[in-house]
């Protein structure tokens, strides 16, 4: 199965788009494009392989648990690009966060209900092998 990510808004609060798996879809938030130089911006448009891996919460023993997450592979000059739970662009470092709705968190544009959206995504994405990342162009 192919996942698709279509971005449609680039703002100071992040890049927003729509992630699709099968017949389901979710809103997304990513960091703005920084010409890939900082390795924390959104990834370039393209076609990438994905595989199931682990999101490491990175806060050590006794902290938030690690959990399964899809990793986007073979992004030029990048690694550890995951689709994981988060609400704002500040909570991702080059990764993609799905949400059920759009709204505000701490006076920033955000995706909302990320935990629920992520759980739905993980069920819908079973067997995913690749992702097509694009920008919606004005008509």
Residue frames as a rotation matrix with the C-alpha (Angstrom) as fourth column:
UNK 1
0.582 0.814 0.000 0.00
0.814 -0.582 0.000 0.00
0.000 0.000 -1.000 0.00
UNK 2
-0.449 -0.675 0.586 1.14
0.662 -0.692 -0.290 3.52
0.601 0.257 0.757 -0.78
UNK 3
0.141 0.370 -0.918 0.79
0.813 -0.573 -0.106 6.36
-0.565 -0.731 -0.382 1.72
UNK 4
-0.044 -0.191 0.981 0.44
0.748 -0.657 -0.095 9.89
0.663 0.729 0.171 0.38
UNK 5
-0.034 -0.017 -0.999 1.24
0.763 -0.647 -0.015 13.22
-0.646 -0.763 0.035 1.99
UNK 6
0.003 0.104 0.995 -0.05
0.811 -0.582 0.058 16.28
0.585 0.806 -0.086 0.19
UNK 7
-0.490 -0.249 -0.836 1.08
0.736 -0.631 -0.244 19.56
-0.467 -0.735 0.492 1.71
UNK 8
0.095 0.623 0.776 -1.12
0.880 -0.417 0.227 22.60
0.465 0.662 -0.588 1.16
UNK 9
0.919 0.184 0.348 0.01
0.036 -0.920 0.391 25.31
0.392 -0.347 -0.852 3.61
UNK 10
-0.077 -0.965 -0.252 3.43
0.858 0.064 -0.509 26.71
0.507 -0.256 0.823 4.50
UNK 11
0.731 0.423 0.535 3.31
0.074 -0.829 0.555 29.13
0.678 -0.366 -0.637 7.41
UNK 12
-0.166 -0.787 0.594 5.46
-0.661 -0.358 -0.660 30.49
0.732 -0.502 -0.461 10.24
UNK 13
0.173 0.321 0.931 3.65
-0.939 0.338 0.058 27.92
-0.297 -0.885 0.360 12.45
UNK 14
-0.385 -0.373 0.844 4.64
-0.150 0.928 0.341 24.97
-0.910 0.005 -0.414 10.26
UNK 15
-0.760 0.161 -0.630 3.79
-0.615 0.138 0.777 23.10
0.212 0.977 -0.006 7.10
UNK 16
-0.265 0.769 0.582 0.30
-0.478 0.419 -0.772 21.59
-0.838 -0.482 0.257 7.03
UNK 17
-0.669 0.030 -0.742 -1.05
-0.698 0.317 0.642 18.88
0.254 0.948 -0.191 4.80
UNK 18
0.491 0.833 0.256 -3.13
-0.853 0.519 -0.053 15.74
-0.177 -0.192 0.965 4.47
UNK 19
-0.730 -0.672 0.127 -1.83
-0.658 0.740 0.139 12.22
-0.187 0.018 -0.982 5.05
UNK 20
0.386 0.884 -0.262 -3.75
-0.922 0.379 -0.080 9.37
0.029 0.272 0.962 3.38
UNK 21
-0.854 -0.461 0.241 -3.65
-0.461 0.886 0.059 5.61
-0.240 -0.060 -0.969 3.96
UNK 22
-0.690 0.661 0.294 -6.21
0.712 0.693 0.113 3.67
-0.129 0.288 -0.949 1.98
UNK 23
-0.082 0.757 0.649 -9.53
0.599 -0.483 0.639 5.53
0.797 0.441 -0.414 2.20
UNK 24
0.663 0.258 -0.702 -8.66
0.741 -0.360 0.567 7.34
-0.107 -0.896 -0.430 5.45
UNK 25
0.014 -0.674 0.738 -6.99
0.514 -0.628 -0.584 10.73
0.858 0.388 0.338 5.88
UNK 26
0.486 -0.006 -0.874 -5.60
0.835 -0.290 0.467 12.97
-0.256 -0.957 -0.136 8.61
UNK 27
0.924 -0.274 0.265 -4.21
-0.192 -0.934 -0.300 16.49
0.330 0.227 -0.916 8.86
UNK 28
0.415 -0.849 -0.329 -0.45
0.890 0.454 -0.050 16.80
0.191 -0.272 0.943 9.36
UNK 29
0.954 -0.299 0.012 2.03
-0.295 -0.933 0.209 19.29
-0.051 -0.203 -0.978 10.76
UNK 30
0.462 -0.886 0.043 5.76
0.875 0.447 -0.184 19.50
0.144 0.122 0.982 10.01
UNK 31
0.025 -0.561 -0.827 8.55
0.414 -0.748 0.519 22.02
-0.910 -0.355 0.214 10.45
UNK 32
0.805 0.224 -0.549 8.88
-0.327 -0.606 -0.725 24.62
-0.495 0.763 -0.415 7.68
UNK 33
0.773 -0.549 0.318 11.22
0.605 0.488 -0.629 23.95
0.190 0.679 0.709 4.77
UNK 34
0.725 -0.625 -0.289 14.77
-0.278 -0.650 0.707 25.04
-0.630 -0.432 -0.645 5.62
UNK 35
0.520 -0.480 -0.706 16.41
-0.806 -0.003 -0.592 23.83
0.282 0.877 -0.389 2.41
UNK 36
0.877 -0.061 -0.476 17.20
0.132 0.984 0.117 20.57
0.461 -0.165 0.872 4.24
UNK 37
0.033 -0.963 0.267 20.32
-0.206 -0.268 -0.941 22.26
0.978 -0.024 -0.207 5.66
UNK 38
-0.246 -0.109 0.963 19.33
-0.933 -0.242 -0.265 22.08
0.262 -0.964 -0.042 9.31
UNK 39
-0.754 -0.011 -0.657 18.09
-0.074 0.995 0.068 18.48
0.653 0.100 -0.751 8.99
UNK 40
-0.804 0.566 -0.183 15.03
0.323 0.157 -0.933 19.41
-0.499 -0.810 -0.309 11.04
UNK 41
-0.539 0.625 -0.565 12.88
-0.762 -0.648 0.009 20.87
-0.360 0.435 0.825 8.27
UNK 42
0.576 0.748 0.331 10.17
-0.399 0.610 -0.685 19.01
-0.714 0.262 0.649 6.41
UNK 43
-0.252 -0.684 0.685 11.54
0.323 0.608 0.726 16.52
-0.912 0.403 0.068 3.90
UNK 44
-0.727 -0.040 -0.685 11.74
-0.565 -0.532 0.631 17.33
-0.390 0.846 0.365 0.19
UNK 45
0.469 0.875 -0.121 8.87
-0.757 0.328 -0.565 16.21
-0.454 0.356 0.816 -2.04
UNK 46
-0.491 -0.635 -0.597 9.51
-0.844 0.517 0.145 12.79
0.216 0.575 -0.789 -3.49
UNK 47
0.663 0.598 -0.450 8.77
-0.502 0.801 0.326 9.08
0.555 0.010 0.832 -3.40
UNK 48
-0.368 -0.801 0.472 10.25
-0.874 0.124 -0.470 7.24
0.318 -0.585 -0.746 -0.42
UNK 49
-0.215 0.216 -0.952 10.17
0.188 0.966 0.177 3.75
0.958 -0.141 -0.248 1.04
UNK 50
0.073 0.236 0.969 8.68
-0.914 -0.373 0.159 3.32
0.400 -0.897 0.189 4.52
UNK 51
-0.260 -0.088 -0.962 9.09
0.164 0.977 -0.133 0.63
0.951 -0.193 -0.240 7.13
UNK 52
0.822 0.565 0.070 7.73
-0.028 -0.083 0.996 -0.03
0.569 -0.821 -0.052 10.58
UNK 53
-0.330 -0.935 -0.132 10.22
0.274 0.039 -0.961 0.95
0.903 -0.353 0.243 13.26
UNK 54
0.175 0.308 -0.935 10.21
0.981 0.031 0.194 2.55
0.089 -0.951 -0.297 16.69
UNK 55
0.365 -0.063 0.929 9.76
-0.009 -0.998 -0.064 6.14
0.931 0.015 -0.364 17.81
UNK 56
-0.183 -0.528 -0.829 12.18
0.901 0.246 -0.356 6.69
0.393 -0.812 0.431 20.68
UNK 57
0.788 0.608 0.096 10.78
0.515 -0.737 0.438 9.35
0.337 -0.295 -0.894 22.96
UNK 58
0.090 -0.919 0.385 14.34
0.412 -0.317 -0.854 10.14
0.907 0.235 0.350 24.00
UNK 59
0.310 0.029 0.950 13.70
-0.636 -0.737 0.230 11.08
0.707 -0.676 -0.210 27.58
UNK 60
-0.603 -0.798 -0.015 15.35
-0.547 0.427 -0.720 8.05
0.581 -0.426 -0.694 29.20
UNK 61
-0.680 0.275 -0.680 14.30
0.489 0.861 -0.140 5.55
0.547 -0.428 -0.720 31.87
UNK 62
-0.512 0.565 -0.647 11.04
0.717 -0.135 -0.684 6.29
-0.474 -0.814 -0.336 33.62
UNK 63
-0.727 0.210 -0.653 10.00
-0.378 -0.917 0.126 8.75
-0.573 0.338 0.746 30.91
UNK 64
0.302 0.854 -0.424 7.54
-0.835 0.023 -0.549 8.47
-0.460 0.519 0.720 28.07
UNK 65
0.153 -0.233 0.960 7.48
0.115 0.969 0.217 4.99
-0.981 0.077 0.176 26.52
UNK 66
-0.784 -0.396 -0.479 8.82
-0.482 -0.098 0.871 4.28
-0.392 0.913 -0.114 23.05
UNK 67
0.169 0.894 0.415 6.25
-0.146 0.440 -0.886 3.04
-0.975 0.089 0.205 20.53
UNK 68
-0.270 -0.227 0.936 5.97
0.799 0.489 0.350 1.60
-0.537 0.842 0.049 17.00
UNK 69
0.421 0.348 -0.838 6.01
-0.197 -0.867 -0.458 4.19
-0.885 0.358 -0.297 14.20
UNK 70
0.754 -0.151 0.639 6.62
0.644 0.360 -0.675 4.23
-0.129 0.921 0.369 10.47
UNK 71
0.034 -0.832 -0.553 10.02
0.125 -0.546 0.829 5.51
-0.992 -0.098 0.085 9.34
UNK 72
0.971 0.186 -0.149 10.54
-0.098 -0.257 -0.961 7.24
-0.217 0.948 -0.232 6.00
UNK 73
0.355 -0.870 0.341 13.69
0.472 0.482 0.738 5.86
-0.807 -0.101 0.582 4.37
UNK 74
-0.175 -0.618 0.767 16.27
0.958 0.071 0.276 7.09
-0.226 0.783 0.580 1.87
UNK 75
0.933 0.361 -0.013 15.61
0.355 -0.923 -0.147 10.81
-0.065 0.133 -0.989 2.33
UNK 76
0.323 -0.882 0.342 18.75
0.514 -0.140 -0.846 12.54
0.795 0.449 0.408 1.00
UNK 77
-0.520 -0.734 0.437 21.09
-0.010 -0.506 -0.862 13.62
0.854 -0.453 0.256 3.82
UNK 78
-0.108 0.581 0.806 18.51
-0.941 -0.323 0.106 12.63
0.322 -0.747 0.582 6.46
UNK 79
-0.604 0.044 -0.796 17.67
0.146 0.988 -0.056 9.77
0.783 -0.150 -0.603 8.79
UNK 80
-0.790 0.339 -0.511 15.23
0.594 0.215 -0.775 8.96
-0.153 -0.916 -0.372 11.60
UNK 81
-0.780 0.625 -0.031 12.28
-0.599 -0.731 0.327 10.62
0.182 0.273 0.945 9.85
UNK 82
-0.878 0.472 -0.080 9.20
0.467 0.807 -0.362 9.19
-0.106 -0.355 -0.929 11.56
UNK 83
-0.249 0.904 0.347 5.45
-0.226 -0.403 0.887 9.61
0.942 0.142 0.305 11.44
UNK 84
-0.629 -0.072 -0.774 4.64
0.673 0.448 -0.588 10.04
0.389 -0.891 -0.233 15.13
UNK 85
0.431 0.852 -0.297 2.39
0.873 -0.311 0.375 11.74
0.227 -0.421 -0.878 17.68
UNK 86
-0.733 -0.512 -0.447 2.75
0.615 -0.780 -0.115 15.51
-0.290 -0.359 0.887 18.14
UNK 87
0.342 0.930 -0.137 0.59
0.801 -0.364 -0.476 18.62
-0.492 0.053 -0.869 17.87
UNK 88
0.860 -0.066 -0.506 2.87
-0.197 -0.957 -0.211 21.49
-0.471 0.281 -0.836 16.78
UNK 89
0.780 -0.622 -0.075 5.82
-0.010 0.108 -0.994 21.94
0.626 0.776 0.078 14.45
UNK 90
0.166 -0.739 0.653 7.99
-0.899 -0.386 -0.209 22.63
0.406 -0.552 -0.728 17.51
UNK 91
0.355 0.061 0.933 7.40
-0.691 0.690 0.217 19.02
-0.630 -0.721 0.287 18.62
UNK 92
0.863 -0.117 0.491 8.84
0.374 0.802 -0.465 17.44
-0.340 0.585 0.736 15.48
UNK 93
0.126 -0.884 -0.451 12.37
-0.466 -0.454 0.759 17.56
-0.876 0.114 -0.469 14.12
UNK 94
-0.683 -0.346 -0.643 11.95
-0.718 0.159 0.677 16.72
-0.132 0.925 -0.357 10.46
UNK 95
-0.898 0.387 0.207 9.16
0.363 0.920 -0.146 14.25
-0.247 -0.056 -0.967 11.24
UNK 96
-0.618 0.780 0.093 5.45
-0.288 -0.335 0.897 14.25
0.732 0.528 0.432 10.41
UNK 97
-0.930 0.365 0.038 2.65
0.061 0.257 -0.965 14.38
-0.362 -0.895 -0.261 12.98
UNK 98
-0.616 0.777 0.134 -0.96
0.331 0.101 0.938 13.44
0.715 0.622 -0.319 12.11
UNK 99
-0.907 0.415 -0.063 -4.05
-0.101 -0.362 -0.927 14.95
-0.408 -0.835 0.370 13.73
UNK 100
-0.375 0.866 0.330 -7.82
0.877 0.447 -0.178 14.63
-0.302 0.222 -0.927 13.49
UNK 101
0.745 0.654 0.131 -8.48
0.667 -0.728 -0.157 18.38
-0.008 0.205 -0.979 13.37
UNK 102
-0.312 -0.775 0.549 -6.73
0.622 -0.603 -0.499 21.71
0.718 0.186 0.670 12.99
UNK 103
0.807 0.580 -0.107 -6.65
0.466 -0.515 0.720 24.26
0.363 -0.631 -0.686 15.78
UNK 104
0.316 -0.654 0.688 -4.45
-0.493 -0.732 -0.470 26.07
0.811 -0.191 -0.554 18.27
UNK 105
0.685 -0.235 -0.690 -2.04
0.676 0.559 0.480 24.83
0.273 -0.795 0.542 20.95
UNK 106
0.141 -0.639 -0.756 -0.18
0.744 -0.436 0.507 27.40
-0.654 -0.634 0.414 23.06
UNK 107
0.477 0.211 -0.854 -1.06
-0.186 -0.925 -0.332 30.17
-0.859 0.317 -0.401 20.60
UNK 108
-0.647 -0.664 -0.374 0.34
-0.572 0.099 0.814 28.21
-0.504 0.741 -0.444 17.64
UNK 109
0.319 0.684 -0.657 -1.43
-0.932 0.353 -0.084 26.56
0.174 0.639 0.750 14.74
UNK 110
-0.643 -0.501 0.580 -1.53
-0.656 0.750 -0.080 22.83
-0.394 -0.432 -0.811 15.37
UNK 111
-0.303 0.598 -0.742 -3.07
-0.283 0.687 0.669 19.49
0.910 0.413 -0.039 14.62
UNK 112
-0.216 0.349 0.912 -5.37
-0.976 -0.061 -0.207 18.25
-0.017 -0.935 0.354 17.38
UNK 113
0.673 0.493 0.552 -6.15
-0.577 0.816 -0.025 14.77
-0.463 -0.302 0.834 18.70
UNK 114
0.042 -0.776 -0.629 -2.79
-0.956 0.152 -0.251 13.47
0.290 0.612 -0.736 17.52
UNK 115
-0.682 -0.301 0.666 -2.90
-0.561 0.799 -0.214 10.33
-0.468 -0.520 -0.714 19.70
UNK 116
0.203 0.856 0.475 -6.23
-0.097 0.500 -0.860 9.25
-0.974 0.129 0.185 18.21
UNK 117
0.743 0.031 -0.669 -5.15
-0.649 -0.209 -0.731 10.14
-0.163 0.977 -0.135 14.66
UNK 118
-0.290 -0.940 -0.179 -1.88
-0.952 0.302 -0.044 8.26
0.095 0.158 -0.983 15.10
UNK 119
-0.506 0.176 0.845 -3.68
-0.304 0.880 -0.365 5.15
-0.807 -0.442 -0.391 16.41
UNK 120
0.625 0.779 0.053 -6.04
-0.150 0.187 -0.971 5.21
-0.766 0.599 0.234 13.42
UNK 121
0.483 -0.536 -0.692 -3.11
-0.874 -0.252 -0.415 5.76
0.048 0.806 -0.590 11.06
UNK 122
-0.533 -0.774 0.341 -1.17
-0.798 0.594 0.102 2.79
-0.281 -0.217 -0.935 12.45
UNK 123
-0.102 0.589 0.802 -4.14
0.033 0.807 -0.589 0.47
-0.994 -0.033 -0.102 11.82
UNK 124
0.828 0.513 -0.226 -4.81
-0.157 -0.175 -0.972 1.85
-0.538 0.840 -0.064 8.33
UNK 125
0.429 -0.747 -0.508 -1.12
-0.903 -0.348 -0.251 1.80
0.010 0.566 -0.824 7.31
UNK 126
0.219 -0.358 0.908 -0.48
-0.299 0.861 0.412 -1.89
-0.929 -0.361 0.081 8.01
UNK 127
0.327 -0.193 0.925 1.54
0.721 0.683 -0.113 -3.20
-0.610 0.704 0.362 5.11
UNK 128
0.956 -0.006 -0.293 2.55
-0.157 -0.854 -0.497 0.24
-0.247 0.521 -0.817 3.80
UNK 129
0.427 -0.836 0.345 5.70
0.845 0.504 0.177 0.12
-0.322 0.216 0.922 1.70
UNK 130
-0.612 -0.654 0.445 6.10
0.773 -0.614 0.161 3.66
0.168 0.442 0.881 0.38
UNK 131
0.246 0.633 -0.734 4.98
0.633 -0.678 -0.373 7.27
-0.734 -0.373 -0.568 0.63
UNK 132
-0.174 -0.188 0.967 4.55
0.878 -0.474 0.066 9.91
0.446 0.860 0.248 -2.03
UNK 133
-0.023 0.060 -0.998 5.19
0.704 -0.708 -0.059 13.42
-0.710 -0.704 -0.026 -0.66
UNK 134
-0.365 -0.037 0.930 3.99
0.846 -0.430 0.315 16.40
0.389 0.902 0.188 -2.72
UNK 135
-0.797 0.190 -0.573 2.83
0.111 -0.887 -0.449 20.00
-0.594 -0.421 0.685 -2.64
UNK 136
0.197 0.891 0.410 -0.65
0.872 0.032 -0.488 20.94
-0.448 0.454 -0.770 -3.82
UNK 137
-0.845 -0.517 0.136 -0.14
0.507 -0.696 0.508 23.49
-0.169 0.498 0.850 -6.56
UNK 138
-0.334 0.746 -0.576 -2.58
-0.210 -0.655 -0.726 26.37
-0.919 -0.122 0.375 -7.07
UNK 139
-0.067 0.429 0.901 -5.02
0.823 0.535 -0.193 25.72
-0.565 0.728 -0.389 -9.93
